[in-house]
Amino acid sequence: MIDGISIELLNFNPSTWEQIPELEFSVLTSVGSGEELGSRKAHYRGLDFILEPRGKAKLKGSIHKFYNNGQNNANRFTYEDLQKAVSQLKVFGIEAEKTRLKSFEIGLNLDTSNSKIDTKTFLESILYCRGAERSDMELNGKIGYGYTYNTTNATYKFYDKAEQSKIQAELLRVETKFTRMRAVESYKIFTLNDLLDREKLSKLILDKFLKPIDETIFFEWEQIKTTRKLPAKYKSKFKDLRNPDWWIKDERSRKERLRNKVLLEKLIDKYANRNIKNILKGLISFELKRFSRSKKGDEYTGFESLENWNNTENAVKKGTNTHCIVCADSTEQSEVKEKKYCLCCGADISHQKKESKYCSHNRKCRDKAYNLKVSEKRKAKRSEKEKEILHLIKKLGSELSLVRTTNPNRKKIKGVPSRKTSIVVTIGGKKKYYHGSEARFFLNEFEKKTESKEFNPIPTP
């Protein structure tokens, strides 16, 4: 979960880095004037090693990438991995307890493919976050793949990790970056070593990472397109509740904002086909359990509250009437039943059988999931056929002979002329049939090659 870090080394001898052959230092220059700034930097395995003129040494970058030998940080990064990464820094003379944290990030990579909802849908459903206006993130020179919400002491990010890392996957990144360390001073987190303290880290994640997610409002336009099904008394109010600009008006108090948030989420639960926030929290819970376990399957004590975060009700309210995350004590863990949510609509299905994935009372969820599965199989089959066709056209070229015909397996209806839905391809004296969309794709690609004069095909009869 801990990723980007910026630390200053205390009582450190800069010559330690200068003697390490892997660190090749270059002088930093001003982007505008090209003037040398005096500081020197070496980039190694996702981290920047910086030496300043007055002898200060700083380390910036992704400790997750460092652990992955400089590759992307799109996979899971557990507490055990963090321990190992910090230990590896000792090779560079970095002692975790002799550092000063300047900023750091907490983030999770969520595999949204398991929820049957694409990453873009999650991103576009964010209606309100921490009272901040939404800003577009730029990923690989493109926008529309992520959003940031900037507050005084922290920045909250939601973006497409697969797009950033240029990998084929459905990955949603949820991240909190602490830009000012006063945000974590009350947790007594000052050094890199403090981030290895399980109790401190657990409390910090609960309050500063999970609580903001719990307070964030998610709304899908496609789920409640109109107010037709809503009670008359809520129709006018609902038009405001679904407006992101309406939520960040300064004149509303926390108490009023909470009351409106509860109302909107109540309407979503009752009238939307699914609750995307519940689905997101289920994905987060899954990753939290993996974060707090070693590769051998051992549990680390101190992370019980994280693992039970989504199993408890947000029933306690403080003076500001904002939601608080209530966590079970370690002695009560055996009594807490893990919550499960329908993979389609996000409804609570904890009361159903262990193997249940969808609502037992809502056949639409199971039908939708089944239809999606069938559709994915059809797409995969169609993709394989298209690859086969393109290979044939490329390989045979002008030797390819096409004959338009009708599907020989199609049932003949008296008085109804057969449609030309098939083609016959002669390959090495053998005939091969392609029907329907496959035939149309074959003809379109064949005609493109003909028009581009890449080859002179044998005319079709």
C-alpha positions as CSV (number, residue, x, y, z in Angstrom):
1,M,0.0,0.0,0.0
2,I,2.8,2.4,0.7
3,D,4.2,3.6,-2.6
4,G,5.6,7.0,-3.5
5,I,7.9,8.4,-0.8
6,S,10.0,11.6,-0.3
7,I,12.5,11.4,2.5
8,E,15.5,13.4,3.8
9,L,18.4,11.4,5.3
10,L,19.7,12.5,8.7
11,N,23.4,12.3,9.7
12,F,24.2,10.9,6.3
13,N,27.6,10.9,4.5
14,P,27.0,11.8,0.8
15,S,30.2,10.0,-0.3
16,T,28.4,6.7,0.5
17,W,26.3,7.1,-2.6
18,E,29.2,8.4,-4.7
19,Q,31.1,5.2,-4.2
20,I,28.2,3.0,-5.4
21,P,28.7,2.2,-9.1
22,E,25.0,1.7,-9.8
23,L,24.3,5.3,-9.0
24,E,25.4,7.5,-11.9
25,F,24.9,11.2,-10.9
26,S,24.2,14.0,-13.2
27,V,23.9,17.7,-12.4
28,L,20.3,19.1,-12.4
29,T,19.6,22.1,-14.6
30,S,16.8,24.6,-14.9
31,V,14.2,23.7,-17.4
32,G,13.8,27.3,-18.6
33,S,17.3,28.7,-18.7
34,G,19.4,25.5,-18.7
35,E,21.4,26.9,-15.8
36,E,23.0,24.3,-13.5
37,L,21.2,24.2,-10.1
38,G,24.0,22.5,-8.2
39,S,22.1,19.5,-7.0
40,R,23.0,16.1,-8.4
41,K,20.6,13.2,-9.1
42,A,20.9,9.5,-9.9
43,H,17.9,7.5,-11.0
44,Y,17.9,3.8,-10.0
45,R,15.1,1.2,-10.0
46,G,12.3,3.8,-9.7
47,L,14.0,6.0,-7.1
48,D,15.8,9.3,-7.4
49,F,18.9,9.7,-5.2
50,I,19.5,13.4,-4.8
51,L,22.6,15.2,-3.4
52,E,22.2,18.9,-2.6
53,P,25.1,21.4,-2.5
54,R,24.9,21.8,1.3
55,G,25.4,18.1,1.9
56,K,21.7,17.2,2.2
57,A,20.7,13.8,0.8
58,K,17.2,13.0,-0.3
59,L,15.3,10.0,-1.7
60,K,12.2,10.4,-3.9
61,G,10.2,8.0,-6.0
62,S,8.2,4.7,-5.9
63,I,9.4,2.2,-3.3
64,H,7.0,-0.3,-5.0
65,K,8.9,0.1,-8.3
66,F,12.2,-0.2,-6.4
67,Y,11.0,-3.5,-5.0
68,N,10.0,-4.6,-8.6
69,N,13.5,-3.8,-9.9
70,G,12.4,-0.6,-11.6
71,Q,9.4,-2.1,-13.4
72,N,5.8,-0.8,-13.0
73,N,4.0,-0.7,-9.7
74,A,0.7,-2.2,-11.0
75,N,0.8,-5.4,-9.0
76,R,0.1,-6.1,-5.3
77,F,2.5,-4.6,-2.7
78,T,2.0,-6.2,0.7
79,Y,3.3,-5.2,4.1
80,E,5.9,-8.0,3.8
81,D,7.0,-6.6,0.5
82,L,7.4,-3.1,2.1
83,Q,9.6,-4.6,4.9
84,K,11.8,-6.2,2.3
85,A,12.1,-3.1,0.2
86,V,13.1,-1.0,3.2
87,S,15.6,-3.6,4.1
88,Q,17.1,-3.5,0.6
89,L,17.7,0.3,1.0
90,K,20.4,-0.5,3.6
91,V,22.7,-1.4,0.7
92,F,22.7,2.4,0.0
93,G,23.4,3.3,3.6
94,I,19.8,4.2,4.3
95,E,18.7,3.4,7.8
96,A,14.9,3.8,8.1
97,E,15.0,5.3,11.6
98,K,17.5,8.0,10.5
99,T,15.2,9.6,8.0
100,R,12.6,12.4,7.9
101,L,9.4,11.9,5.8
102,K,8.6,14.8,3.6
103,S,5.6,13.1,1.8
104,F,4.3,9.7,1.0
105,E,1.4,7.8,-0.7
106,I,-1.0,5.1,0.3
107,G,-2.6,3.3,-2.6
108,L,-4.3,0.1,-3.8
109,N,-4.5,-1.4,-7.2
110,L,-8.0,-3.0,-7.6
111,D,-8.8,-5.6,-10.2
112,T,-12.2,-4.5,-11.4
113,S,-12.6,-7.3,-13.9
114,N,-13.8,-9.5,-11.0
115,S,-16.7,-7.2,-10.5
116,K,-17.8,-7.2,-14.2
117,I,-17.6,-3.4,-14.1
118,D,-14.9,-1.6,-16.2
119,T,-12.5,0.9,-14.6
120,K,-14.0,3.8,-16.5
121,T,-17.4,3.3,-15.0
122,F,-15.9,3.5,-11.5
123,L,-14.1,6.7,-12.4
124,E,-17.1,8.4,-13.9
125,S,-19.3,7.5,-10.9
126,I,-17.4,9.7,-8.4
127,L,-19.7,12.5,-7.6
128,Y,-18.1,14.2,-4.6
129,C,-14.8,13.8,-2.7
130,R,-13.6,15.8,0.3
131,G,-15.3,19.0,-0.8
132,A,-12.7,19.5,-3.6
133,E,-13.3,20.2,-7.3
134,R,-12.3,17.4,-9.7
135,S,-9.2,17.8,-11.8
136,D,-8.2,15.7,-14.8
137,M,-5.0,13.6,-14.6
138,E,-2.8,13.3,-17.6
139,L,-1.6,9.7,-18.2
140,N,0.8,9.1,-21.0
141,G,-0.2,12.4,-22.6
142,K,-3.9,11.7,-22.5
143,I,-6.7,12.8,-20.2
144,G,-10.0,11.0,-19.2
145,Y,-8.3,8.1,-17.5
146,G,-8.1,9.6,-14.0
147,Y,-9.1,12.3,-11.6
148,T,-7.5,14.1,-8.6
149,Y,-9.1,16.0,-5.7
150,N,-6.7,18.4,-4.0
151,T,-7.2,19.4,-0.4
152,T,-4.9,21.4,2.0
153,N,-2.8,18.5,3.3
154,A,-3.5,15.7,0.9
155,T,-4.4,14.7,-2.7
156,Y,-6.9,12.0,-3.5
157,K,-6.5,10.1,-6.8
158,F,-8.6,7.7,-8.7
159,Y,-7.2,6.6,-12.0
160,D,-6.7,3.8,-14.6
161,K,-3.5,2.0,-13.5
162,A,-3.4,-0.2,-16.5
163,E,-3.4,2.8,-18.8
164,Q,-0.6,4.4,-16.8
165,S,1.5,1.2,-16.8
166,K,0.6,0.3,-20.4
167,I,-0.6,-3.2,-19.5
168,Q,-3.6,-5.2,-20.6
169,A,-5.8,-5.4,-17.6
170,E,-8.7,-3.7,-15.7
171,L,-7.0,-2.0,-12.8
172,L,-8.4,0.9,-10.7
173,R,-5.9,2.8,-8.6
174,V,-7.2,4.4,-5.4
175,E,-4.6,6.6,-3.8
176,T,-4.0,9.2,-1.0
177,K,-0.9,11.3,-1.2
178,F,0.1,13.3,1.9
179,T,1.6,16.6,0.6
180,R,2.1,18.0,4.1
181,M,3.3,16.0,7.0
182,R,1.2,17.8,9.5
183,A,-1.6,15.6,8.3
184,V,0.0,12.6,10.0
185,E,1.8,14.2,12.9
186,S,-1.0,13.0,15.4
187,Y,-0.2,9.4,14.4
188,K,3.5,10.0,15.4
189,I,4.7,9.1,11.9
190,F,7.9,11.0,11.2
191,T,10.4,8.5,9.7
192,L,10.4,5.7,7.2
193,N,10.7,3.3,10.1
194,D,7.4,4.6,11.5
195,L,5.6,3.3,8.4
196,L,6.7,-0.2,9.4
197,D,4.9,0.1,12.7
198,R,1.8,-2.0,12.2
199,E,-0.4,-0.2,14.8
200,K,0.5,3.3,13.5
201,L,0.1,2.2,9.9
202,S,-3.2,0.5,10.5
203,K,-4.8,3.5,12.3
204,L,-3.5,5.8,9.6
205,I,-4.9,3.7,6.8
206,L,-8.3,3.5,8.5
207,D,-8.6,7.3,9.2
208,K,-6.8,8.8,6.2
209,F,-7.4,6.3,3.4
210,L,-10.5,4.2,4.1
211,K,-12.6,6.9,5.8
212,P,-12.3,9.3,2.9
213,I,-13.4,6.5,0.6
214,D,-16.4,5.8,2.9
215,E,-17.3,9.5,2.8
216,T,-16.9,9.8,-1.0
217,I,-20.2,9.8,-2.9
218,F,-20.6,7.5,-6.0
219,F,-23.5,7.9,-8.4
220,E,-24.0,6.2,-11.8
221,W,-26.2,8.1,-14.2
222,E,-27.1,4.9,-16.2
223,Q,-28.6,3.4,-13.1
224,I,-31.1,6.2,-12.4
225,K,-31.5,8.1,-15.6
226,T,-34.8,9.8,-14.8
227,T,-36.8,10.6,-11.7
228,R,-39.8,8.7,-13.0
229,K,-39.6,5.9,-10.4
230,L,-38.7,8.2,-7.5
231,P,-41.3,9.3,-4.9
232,A,-42.7,12.8,-5.8
233,K,-41.3,14.4,-2.7
234,Y,-37.7,13.5,-3.8
235,K,-37.9,14.3,-7.5
236,S,-36.9,18.0,-7.2
237,K,-34.3,17.3,-4.6
238,F,-32.8,14.4,-6.6
239,K,-31.9,16.8,-9.5
240,D,-29.6,18.6,-7.0
241,L,-28.2,15.5,-5.4
242,R,-26.9,14.1,-8.7
243,N,-25.1,17.4,-9.6
244,P,-21.4,17.4,-8.6
245,D,-21.2,21.2,-8.6
246,W,-24.1,21.4,-6.1
247,W,-22.1,19.3,-3.5
248,I,-19.1,21.6,-3.2
249,K,-21.0,24.8,-2.4
250,D,-19.4,26.3,0.7
251,E,-22.6,27.4,2.4
252,R,-23.7,23.9,3.4
253,S,-22.7,22.6,6.8
254,R,-21.3,19.2,7.4
255,K,-24.5,18.1,9.1
256,E,-26.5,19.1,6.1
257,R,-24.1,17.5,3.7
258,L,-24.2,14.3,5.6
259,R,-28.1,14.3,5.6
260,N,-28.1,14.8,1.8
261,K,-25.5,12.1,1.4
262,V,-27.5,9.6,3.4
263,L,-30.6,10.5,1.4
264,L,-28.9,10.0,-2.0
265,E,-27.4,6.6,-0.9
266,K,-30.8,5.5,0.3
267,L,-32.3,6.3,-3.1
268,I,-29.4,4.5,-4.9
269,D,-30.0,1.4,-2.7
270,K,-33.7,1.3,-3.4
271,Y,-34.0,2.4,-7.1
272,A,-30.6,1.7,-8.8
273,N,-29.8,-1.8,-10.2
274,R,-26.6,-1.8,-8.3
275,N,-24.6,0.1,-5.7
276,I,-21.2,0.7,-7.2
277,K,-19.8,2.0,-3.9
278,N,-20.5,-1.3,-2.1
279,I,-18.8,-3.2,-5.0
280,L,-15.8,-0.9,-4.7
281,K,-15.6,-1.5,-0.9
282,G,-15.7,-5.2,-1.5
283,L,-12.7,-5.0,-3.9
284,I,-10.8,-2.9,-1.3
285,S,-11.6,-5.4,1.5
286,F,-10.2,-8.2,-0.7
287,E,-6.9,-6.3,-1.2
288,L,-6.6,-5.3,2.5
289,K,-6.6,-8.9,3.5
290,R,-3.9,-9.7,1.0
291,F,-1.9,-6.7,2.2
292,S,-1.8,-7.9,5.8
293,R,-0.8,-11.5,5.1
294,S,2.6,-12.9,4.2
295,K,3.3,-15.0,1.1
296,K,3.1,-18.1,3.4
297,G,-0.4,-17.2,4.5
298,D,0.5,-15.9,7.9
299,E,-1.5,-13.0,9.4
300,Y,0.3,-10.0,10.9
301,T,-1.1,-8.9,14.2
302,G,-2.1,-5.2,14.3
303,F,-4.0,-5.3,11.1
304,E,-7.3,-6.8,12.4
305,S,-9.2,-3.5,12.1
306,L,-8.2,-3.3,8.4
307,E,-9.5,-6.7,7.6
308,N,-12.8,-6.1,9.4
309,W,-13.2,-2.6,8.0
310,N,-16.0,-3.5,5.6
311,N,-17.7,-6.0,8.1
312,T,-18.8,-3.4,10.6
313,E,-21.5,-0.8,10.5
314,N,-20.7,2.9,10.5
315,A,-22.9,3.5,13.5
316,V,-20.9,5.8,15.7
317,K,-21.3,9.5,15.1
318,K,-19.1,12.3,16.6
319,G,-20.0,15.9,17.3
320,T,-19.7,16.8,13.7
321,N,-22.2,14.1,12.7
322,T,-19.7,12.7,10.1
323,H,-19.5,9.0,9.6
324,C,-16.8,7.2,11.6
325,I,-15.4,3.8,10.8
326,V,-16.1,1.4,13.7
327,C,-13.7,-1.5,13.9
328,A,-14.2,-4.7,15.9
329,D,-11.7,-5.5,18.7
330,S,-9.4,-8.5,18.1
331,T,-11.4,-10.4,20.8
332,E,-14.6,-10.0,18.7
333,Q,-13.3,-11.1,15.4
334,S,-14.7,-14.6,15.5
335,E,-18.2,-13.1,16.0
336,V,-18.0,-10.8,13.0
337,K,-19.4,-12.3,9.8
338,E,-17.7,-11.2,6.6
339,K,-19.9,-9.1,4.4
340,K,-20.4,-10.1,0.7
341,Y,-21.9,-8.1,-2.1
342,C,-23.6,-9.0,-5.3
343,L,-21.1,-8.7,-8.1
344,C,-23.8,-7.2,-10.3
345,C,-25.8,-4.7,-8.2
346,G,-23.7,-4.4,-5.1
347,A,-26.5,-5.5,-2.7
348,D,-25.5,-7.1,0.6
349,I,-25.7,-10.9,0.2
350,S,-24.0,-11.9,3.4
351,H,-27.1,-13.9,4.4
352,Q,-26.8,-16.2,1.4
353,K,-24.7,-19.3,1.0
354,K,-20.9,-18.9,1.0
355,E,-20.5,-19.7,-2.7
356,S,-23.2,-17.2,-3.7
357,K,-22.1,-14.4,-6.0
358,Y,-25.4,-12.8,-7.0
359,C,-28.7,-11.8,-5.4
360,S,-31.0,-14.8,-4.8
361,H,-34.1,-12.6,-5.0
362,N,-33.1,-10.8,-8.1
363,R,-33.0,-13.0,-11.2
364,K,-31.9,-10.0,-13.3
365,C,-28.4,-10.0,-11.7
366,R,-27.8,-13.7,-12.5
367,D,-29.2,-13.2,-16.0
368,K,-27.1,-10.2,-16.6
369,A,-23.9,-12.0,-15.4
370,Y,-24.8,-15.0,-17.6
371,N,-25.4,-12.9,-20.7
372,L,-22.2,-11.0,-20.1
373,K,-20.3,-14.3,-19.8
374,V,-21.9,-15.6,-23.1
375,S,-21.1,-12.3,-24.8
376,E,-17.4,-12.5,-23.7
377,K,-17.2,-16.0,-25.1
378,R,-18.7,-14.9,-28.4
379,K,-16.3,-12.0,-28.6
380,A,-13.4,-14.2,-28.0
381,K,-14.5,-16.7,-30.6
382,R,-15.2,-13.9,-33.1
383,S,-11.7,-12.5,-32.5
384,E,-10.1,-15.8,-33.1
385,K,-12.0,-16.2,-36.4
386,E,-11.0,-12.7,-37.5
387,K,-7.3,-13.5,-36.8
388,E,-7.6,-16.7,-38.8
389,I,-9.2,-14.8,-41.7
390,L,-6.5,-12.1,-41.7
391,H,-3.8,-14.8,-41.7
392,L,-5.4,-16.5,-44.7
393,I,-5.6,-13.3,-46.7
394,K,-2.0,-12.4,-45.9
395,K,-0.6,-15.9,-46.5
396,L,-2.4,-16.8,-49.7
397,G,-2.8,-13.4,-51.3
398,S,-3.5,-13.7,-55.0
399,E,-3.8,-17.5,-54.7
400,L,-7.0,-17.0,-52.7
401,S,-10.2,-18.1,-54.4
402,L,-13.5,-16.9,-53.0
403,V,-17.0,-18.2,-54.0
404,R,-20.1,-16.5,-52.6
405,T,-22.9,-18.9,-51.7
406,T,-25.6,-19.5,-49.2
407,N,-25.2,-21.3,-45.9
408,P,-25.5,-25.0,-46.8
409,N,-26.7,-25.8,-43.3
410,R,-29.4,-23.1,-43.3
411,K,-33.0,-24.5,-43.3
412,K,-34.7,-23.9,-46.6
413,I,-38.1,-22.2,-46.5
414,K,-40.4,-22.7,-49.5
415,G,-41.1,-19.5,-51.3
416,V,-38.4,-17.6,-49.4
417,P,-35.1,-17.0,-51.4
418,S,-31.9,-17.9,-49.6
419,R,-29.7,-15.0,-48.6
420,K,-26.1,-15.0,-49.6
421,T,-24.7,-15.2,-46.1
422,S,-21.7,-17.5,-46.7
423,I,-18.5,-17.7,-48.8
424,V,-16.5,-20.7,-49.7
425,V,-12.7,-20.5,-49.6
426,T,-10.6,-22.9,-51.5
427,I,-7.4,-23.7,-49.7
428,G,-5.1,-26.3,-51.3
429,G,-8.0,-27.9,-53.2
430,K,-10.1,-28.1,-50.0
431,K,-13.2,-26.0,-49.4
432,K,-13.8,-24.1,-46.2
433,Y,-17.0,-22.3,-45.3
434,Y,-17.4,-19.0,-43.5
435,H,-20.9,-17.8,-42.5
436,G,-22.7,-14.7,-41.5
437,S,-20.6,-12.0,-39.8
438,E,-17.4,-14.1,-40.5
439,A,-18.2,-14.1,-44.2
440,R,-18.9,-10.3,-44.3
441,F,-15.6,-9.6,-42.4
442,F,-13.7,-11.9,-44.9
443,L,-15.2,-10.0,-47.9
444,N,-14.5,-6.6,-46.4
445,E,-10.9,-7.4,-45.6
446,F,-10.4,-9.1,-49.0
447,E,-11.8,-6.0,-50.8
448,K,-9.6,-3.7,-48.8
449,K,-6.5,-5.6,-50.0
450,T,-7.8,-5.6,-53.5
451,E,-8.4,-1.8,-53.5
452,S,-4.9,-1.2,-52.1
453,K,-3.5,-3.3,-55.0
454,E,-1.4,-5.4,-52.6
455,F,-2.2,-8.4,-54.8
456,N,-4.3,-9.3,-57.8
457,P,-6.9,-11.8,-56.5
458,I,-8.6,-14.5,-58.5
459,P,-12.0,-13.0,-59.5
460,T,-14.9,-14.3,-57.6
461,P,-17.6,-16.0,-59.7
